[in-house]
Amino acid sequence: MNRLTEHFSTDWSGLTASDWVGLIMTVVTFVSMLAVYFYALKPGNRERLEAHRNIVLNDDSSDREDR
């Protein structure tokens, strides 16, 4: 068990500034992806998300006249 704890130990005081930036960015990205994942799979949001299902395929001619 001691070898296992040594393997997963971290020297927090030895982390450089770029290590901290990378760690924070990784944690923020992970939490953001979890939030989007649960938002998209929430049954209450299904109808609202399904309304935009074919948004890429819609050809809105009013936008083309403005260009």
Protein Blocks (a to p, Z undefined) as FASTA:
>chain_A
ZZmmmmmpccfklpcfklmmmmmmmmmmmmmmmmmmmmmmpmklmmmmmmmmmmmmpccf
klmmmZZ
